[in-house]
Protein backbone atom coordinates (compact mmCIF):
# COMPACT_ATOMS: atom_id res chain seq x y z
CA UNK A 1 0.00 0.00 0.00
CA UNK A 2 1.50 3.32 -1.08
CA UNK A 3 1.13 6.57 0.75
CA UNK A 4 -0.52 9.33 -1.36
CA UNK A 5 1.91 11.74 -2.96
CA UNK A 6 1.78 15.51 -2.39
CA UNK A 7 0.60 16.75 -5.77
CA UNK A 8 -0.16 20.42 -5.00
CA UNK A 9 1.53 22.87 -7.35
CA UNK A 10 1.16 26.64 -7.81
CA UNK A 11 0.80 27.73 -11.44
CA UNK A 12 1.47 31.44 -11.97
CA UNK A 13 -1.26 33.47 -13.64
CA UNK A 14 -0.40 33.99 -17.27
CA UNK A 15 -3.03 34.03 -19.98
CA UNK A 16 -5.89 31.57 -19.68
CA UNK A 17 -4.89 29.35 -22.68
CA UNK A 18 -1.34 29.00 -21.36
CA UNK A 19 -2.58 28.09 -17.86
CA UNK A 20 -4.87 25.42 -19.30
CA UNK A 21 -2.03 24.00 -21.38
CA UNK A 22 0.28 23.90 -18.36
CA UNK A 23 -2.39 22.20 -16.29
CA UNK A 24 -2.83 19.57 -18.97
CA UNK A 25 0.92 18.92 -19.08
CA UNK A 26 1.06 18.58 -15.27
CA UNK A 27 -1.90 16.18 -15.30
CA UNK A 28 -0.35 13.96 -17.96
CA UNK A 29 2.99 14.00 -16.17
CA UNK A 30 1.46 13.03 -12.86
CA UNK A 31 -0.60 10.26 -14.42
CA UNK A 32 2.53 8.91 -16.06
CA UNK A 33 4.39 8.92 -12.71
CA UNK A 34 1.53 7.13 -10.99
CA UNK A 35 1.42 4.48 -13.68
CA UNK A 36 5.17 3.88 -13.39
CA UNK A 37 5.21 3.62 -9.59
CA UNK A 38 6.39 0.10 -8.70
CA UNK A 39 4.17 -2.11 -6.54
CA UNK A 40 4.99 -2.59 -2.87
CA UNK A 41 7.53 -5.34 -2.30
CA UNK A 42 6.85 -7.83 0.49
CA UNK A 43 9.61 -8.01 3.12
CA UNK A 44 11.90 -10.98 3.37
CA UNK A 45 11.63 -13.46 6.23
CA UNK A 46 14.80 -13.78 8.27
CA UNK A 47 14.79 -16.88 10.47
CA UNK A 48 16.37 -16.78 13.90
CA UNK A 49 18.35 -19.94 13.33
CA UNK A 50 17.51 -22.64 10.83
CA UNK A 51 14.47 -22.32 8.58
CA UNK A 52 11.79 -24.91 9.49
CA UNK A 53 12.43 -28.12 7.56
CA UNK A 54 10.79 -30.89 9.57
CA UNK A 55 8.84 -33.72 7.92
CA UNK A 56 5.51 -31.93 8.42
CA UNK A 57 6.58 -28.74 6.66
CA UNK A 58 5.67 -30.20 3.27
CA UNK A 59 2.22 -31.26 4.47
CA UNK A 60 -0.42 -29.09 2.71
CA UNK A 61 -2.46 -28.63 5.90
CA UNK A 62 0.61 -27.32 7.72
CA UNK A 63 1.65 -25.18 4.76
CA UNK A 64 -1.75 -23.50 4.86
CA UNK A 65 -1.29 -22.52 8.51
CA UNK A 66 2.21 -21.17 7.99
CA UNK A 67 1.10 -19.23 4.90
CA UNK A 68 -1.92 -17.92 6.80
CA UNK A 69 0.18 -16.55 9.65
CA UNK A 70 2.55 -14.88 7.19
CA UNK A 71 -0.34 -13.31 5.28
CA UNK A 72 -1.95 -12.07 8.50
CA UNK A 73 1.24 -10.38 9.71
CA UNK A 74 1.74 -8.55 6.41
CA UNK A 75 -1.93 -7.53 6.21
CA UNK A 76 -2.08 -6.26 9.80
CA UNK A 77 1.10 -4.22 9.37
CA UNK A 78 -0.36 -2.49 6.32
CA UNK A 79 -3.98 -2.30 7.58
CA UNK A 80 -4.84 -3.91 4.24
CA UNK A 81 -6.73 -7.20 4.38
CA UNK A 82 -7.49 -7.45 0.67
CA UNK A 83 -4.52 -9.66 -0.25
CA UNK A 84 -5.75 -12.93 -1.84
CA UNK A 85 -3.03 -14.77 0.12
CA UNK A 86 -4.96 -13.84 3.27
CA UNK A 87 -8.46 -14.64 2.02
CA UNK A 88 -7.27 -17.93 0.54
CA UNK A 89 -5.88 -19.20 3.83
CA UNK A 90 -8.43 -17.90 6.37
CA UNK A 91 -12.18 -18.34 6.55
CA UNK A 92 -14.04 -15.11 5.69
CA UNK A 93 -15.41 -14.74 9.21
CA UNK A 94 -11.86 -14.90 10.58
CA UNK A 95 -10.74 -12.17 8.15
CA UNK A 96 -13.72 -10.04 9.21
CA UNK A 97 -12.50 -10.33 12.80
CA UNK A 98 -9.01 -9.22 11.75
CA UNK A 99 -10.50 -6.15 10.05
CA UNK A 100 -12.67 -5.27 13.05
CA UNK A 101 -9.73 -5.63 15.44
CA UNK A 102 -7.50 -3.43 13.28
CA UNK A 103 -10.20 -0.76 13.01
CA UNK A 104 -10.65 -0.75 16.78
CA UNK A 105 -6.92 -0.45 17.47
CA UNK A 106 -6.52 2.48 15.07
CA UNK A 107 -9.65 4.17 16.41
CA UNK A 108 -8.25 4.01 19.95
CA UNK A 109 -4.76 5.07 18.86
CA UNK A 110 -3.31 1.68 19.78
CA UNK A 111 -1.57 0.82 16.54
CA UNK A 112 0.97 -1.98 16.68
CA UNK A 113 3.02 -3.83 14.11
CA UNK A 114 4.02 -7.48 14.06
CA UNK A 115 7.77 -7.96 13.71
CA UNK A 116 7.22 -11.42 12.21
CA UNK A 117 4.61 -14.15 11.77
CA UNK A 118 3.35 -16.17 14.73
CA UNK A 119 6.03 -18.65 15.87
CA UNK A 120 4.54 -22.05 15.10
CA UNK A 121 5.83 -25.63 15.37
CA UNK A 122 3.58 -28.38 13.93
CA UNK A 123 3.56 -31.67 15.80
CA UNK A 124 0.85 -33.84 14.23
CA UNK A 125 -1.78 -33.79 11.48
CA UNK A 126 -5.03 -35.73 11.78
CA UNK A 127 -6.97 -35.78 8.52
CA UNK A 128 -10.66 -36.55 8.96
CA UNK A 129 -12.35 -39.30 7.00
CA UNK A 130 -13.06 -38.09 3.48
CA UNK A 131 -10.04 -35.80 3.45
CA UNK A 132 -12.02 -32.54 3.61
CA UNK A 133 -10.75 -31.35 6.99
CA UNK A 134 -7.87 -31.82 9.38
CA UNK A 135 -6.71 -31.02 12.88
CA UNK A 136 -3.15 -29.81 13.22
CA UNK A 137 -1.58 -30.03 16.67
CA UNK A 138 1.13 -27.47 17.32
CA UNK A 139 3.08 -25.47 19.84
CA UNK A 140 3.05 -21.71 19.38
CA UNK A 141 4.89 -18.83 21.01
CA UNK A 142 3.87 -15.21 21.46
CA UNK A 143 4.20 -12.58 18.73
CA UNK A 144 6.95 -10.00 18.80
CA UNK A 145 5.22 -6.64 18.38
CA UNK A 146 6.12 -2.98 18.40
CA UNK A 147 5.25 -1.56 20.83
CA UNK A 148 5.59 -4.65 22.99
CA UNK A 149 2.23 -5.67 24.40
CA UNK A 150 2.05 -5.80 28.20
CA UNK A 151 2.03 -9.20 29.84
CA UNK A 152 -1.52 -10.47 30.33
CA UNK A 153 -0.75 -13.61 32.30
CA UNK A 154 -0.82 -15.90 29.26
CA UNK A 155 1.46 -18.90 29.39
CA UNK A 156 4.04 -19.15 26.56
CA UNK A 157 4.79 -21.33 24.72
CA UNK A 158 1.43 -23.02 24.59
CA UNK A 159 -0.25 -25.88 22.67
CA UNK A 160 -2.92 -25.22 20.07
CA UNK A 161 -5.14 -27.29 17.79
CA UNK A 162 -5.88 -25.76 14.39
CA UNK A 163 -8.93 -26.69 12.35
CA UNK A 164 -8.40 -26.54 8.60
CA UNK A 165 -10.98 -27.32 5.91
CA UNK A 166 -10.81 -28.09 2.22
CA UNK A 167 -13.28 -25.88 0.36
CA UNK A 168 -15.21 -26.63 -2.80
CA UNK A 169 -12.71 -24.71 -4.91
CA UNK A 170 -9.83 -26.88 -3.67
CA UNK A 171 -8.39 -24.31 -1.25
CA UNK A 172 -7.45 -25.15 2.32
CA UNK A 173 -8.50 -22.58 4.90
CA UNK A 174 -7.98 -22.13 8.62
CA UNK A 175 -11.43 -22.09 10.21
CA UNK A 176 -10.47 -21.92 13.87
CA UNK A 177 -8.12 -22.91 16.66
CA UNK A 178 -8.46 -23.85 20.32
CA UNK A 179 -6.55 -25.22 23.27
CA UNK A 180 -6.28 -29.01 23.08
CA UNK A 181 -8.84 -31.05 24.98
CA UNK A 182 -7.68 -32.96 28.01
CA UNK A 183 -5.30 -35.80 27.24
CA UNK A 184 -4.60 -34.99 23.61
CA UNK A 185 -2.03 -37.68 22.79
CA UNK A 186 0.61 -37.11 20.11
CA UNK A 187 1.90 -39.84 17.78
CA UNK A 188 4.95 -40.32 20.02
CA UNK A 189 2.64 -41.16 22.93
CA UNK A 190 3.25 -37.91 24.78
CA UNK A 191 0.42 -35.70 25.97
CA UNK A 192 0.27 -32.26 24.36
CA UNK A 193 0.60 -29.81 27.26
CA UNK A 194 2.29 -26.47 27.94
CA UNK A 195 5.10 -28.34 29.67
CA UNK A 196 5.60 -30.45 26.56
CA UNK A 197 5.84 -27.27 24.46
CA UNK A 198 8.62 -26.02 26.72
CA UNK A 199 10.87 -28.63 25.12
CA UNK A 200 9.80 -28.03 21.50
CA UNK A 201 11.98 -25.78 19.30
CA UNK A 202 9.58 -23.19 17.84
CA UNK A 203 10.94 -21.41 14.75
CA UNK A 204 10.78 -17.62 14.85
CA UNK A 205 11.30 -15.24 11.95
CA UNK A 206 11.32 -11.47 11.52
CA UNK A 207 10.38 -9.24 8.61
CA UNK A 208 13.23 -7.52 6.78
CA UNK A 209 12.86 -4.60 6.44
CA UNK A 210 10.85 -4.28 9.66
CA UNK A 211 7.32 -2.88 9.52
CA UNK A 212 6.80 0.87 9.87
CA UNK A 213 4.88 1.68 13.05
CA UNK A 214 4.94 5.42 12.35
CA UNK A 215 3.18 4.97 9.00
CA UNK A 216 0.56 2.65 10.47
CA UNK A 217 -0.05 5.04 13.39
CA UNK A 218 -1.06 7.78 10.94
CA UNK A 219 -3.90 5.68 9.62
CA UNK A 220 -7.44 5.86 10.94
CA UNK A 221 -10.30 3.43 11.22
CA UNK A 222 -11.55 4.26 7.72
CA UNK A 223 -8.12 3.54 6.21
CA UNK A 224 -8.37 -0.19 6.97
CA UNK A 225 -8.87 -2.06 3.69
CA UNK A 226 -11.24 -5.05 3.89
CA UNK A 227 -11.29 -7.93 1.39
CA UNK A 228 -12.89 -7.09 -1.92
CA UNK A 229 -16.42 -8.56 -2.08
CA UNK A 230 -15.77 -9.64 -5.64
CA UNK A 231 -12.67 -11.62 -4.65
CA UNK A 232 -13.55 -15.22 -5.62
CA UNK A 233 -11.42 -16.54 -2.76
CA UNK A 234 -13.81 -14.96 -0.25
CA UNK A 235 -16.57 -17.35 -1.22
CA UNK A 236 -17.16 -20.08 1.43
N, C-alpha and C positions, 0 to 999 in steps of 0.2 A: 504494500500500500504506500503510495507516494504522497508526501505532503504537498498541498497546493502551492504553486509558485506565486510570487508577488509580480503581478503583471501591470500595475499602474504605471502610466507614463504621461508626462505633460507634453502636449503638442503646442508649440507657440502659435498664436493667431497670425495667419498669413491671409491669403484670400481663400474663400470657401472651397473652390475646386481643388486647391493645393492641399488643404487640410483633409478633404475627403480622400485624396489619393494617398496621402501619408498614412491615414488610418487604415486604408485597405492594405498597404504594404505591411504595416505592423501586424494586422490580423493574420495575413498569410504567413508571415514570419513566425508568429507565435504558434499557429496551427502546425507548421512544419516542425518546430521544436518539440511540441507535445507528441507528435507522431513518432519522432525519433527517440524519445526518452526510453531507455531500456527498462524492461520489467524488473521488479524487485528480485534479488537473488537470495534464495534460502541460505541460512548459515550452515556451516559445516558442523558435524558432531565430533567432538573431541572426547575420546573415552579416557577416563581416569584408570589407566591400566589397560589390560587386554580387552579388545572388542568381544562381545558375547559370541561364543562359537560352540556352545553345547549341542548335544544331539537333538534337543527340542527346538532349536532356533530355526530349523528349516521346516518345522511343522506349520501348515497354513493357519491353524487356529492361533498359534503363538505369534506368528508374523502379523496377524491382524491386530493383536493387542499392542505389540511394539509399535506398529505403524500408527495406531490410533493415539497412543500417548505422544508420539512425535508430532502428529498433526495438531493435537490439542495445544501443546506448548507453543507452537508457532502461531496458531490462531489467536490464543489468548494474549500473546505478546503484541500482536498487531491489532487487537480488537476487531478482527475480521474472521468471521466463521463461515465464509462462503466457499472456502477451498474444497473442491471435490474429494481431496484426500481425507478430509475430516468427515464429510457426510457419507463417504463410502465405508468408513470404519466404525462409525457410531450410529446407533439408532436415532431417528429424528427427535424423539422426546429427550434424549440425552443432550443432543446439540442445543435444543431449546433451553435446557437448563444452563448450559454453558453461557449462552447469550444473556439470559436473565441475570446470572451471577455477575458477568462482566459489566452489564448496565448498572447494576446496583453498586458495584465497587467504584465505578467512575462517578456516579451520582453523588456518592458520599465522600469523594476525594481520597479513596483508598486504593489507588492504582498500585498494582504490583506486577512484576515480570517474573517469568520462570526462567532460571538460568540453564535449564536442561529438561529433558523429558523425565517422567516419573521413573525412578530406579525400580527395576522389575526383574525378577529371576523366576522363570517358569520351572515347575517341579514335576508336573504330571498333566496329561491331557486325557480326559474321558469323553469319548465321542458317543453320543446317544444312538440308540438303534435307529437305523434309517439314515444316519449320517447328516442330519439337518441341523444339529446343534451339538455343542460340546461344553464341558466344564474344564476350565484350566486352573489348576492349583498353582499358587505362586507365593513368593515372599516379596514384599515391596518395602521401600524405605521412603522417607519423607522427601518432598520437593526441596530444592534450593531455590529460594526466591529473593528478590530485592524489591522493597526492604524485607528483611527476614521476619517471618511471621512469629509472633510471640508463642511460647510453649502453651499448649492447651491441655496438657496431661495425657496426650495420646502416647501410646507405646510404640516405639520404632526400634527395629523393623517389625513388621507384622504380617501375618498370613492373610491371603485373600483368595476367594474363588471367583473367577470371571465366568460370565455366561455369554457365549457367542453363538449366533445363529446364522445359518445359511439362508439367504433370501431367494426369492423366486428368480432374480436376475443373476444368480450365481455369486453374489458378493457375500462375504462374511462380515458381520457387524457385531460389535460389543453391545449387548442389551442390558447389562447390569453387572454388579459385583457385590459380594457380601463376605462377612467373616465366615470362616468354615464352621459347619455344624460340629457338635461335640464328636470327638473320636473320628475325625476325618483321617483315614489311613492312607499313606503314600505307598507307591509300588515297592519301596524298600522295606515296608513294614513299620516305618516310623509314623507317629502321629504328628499331623501338621499343627504346630503350636507356635506362639511367639518365641518360646525358648528354642525351638527347632530352627527358626529363622535367624536366631543369633549366630548360628554356625554356617549360614549359607552366604557365599559371596554374591553380593547384589551389584551388578554392573551399574556404574553411574557415568553419565556423559554431560558435557556442557556445550552450549551453543557458541560458535566462533564465527563472526564477532558476537559479543554478548548483546542481549536485547537492550533497547533504549528506553529506560524508565522515564526520562524527561519527556520524550515524545509522546509516550502513552499517557502521561499525566496531563497533557494538554488537551486530551480528548474528553468529550462529554458523553453522556448517556446516548444521545442521538447519533453519535459517531460510530457506534458499534454496528458492524455489518453482519446481518443474519444470513443464513443460506438462501440462495435464490429459489423461490417457489418452483421455478421451471426446471431446476436441476433434477435430471432423471434419477440421480442417486439418492434423492430425498424420499423417493417413493418407498413405502414399507414393503 
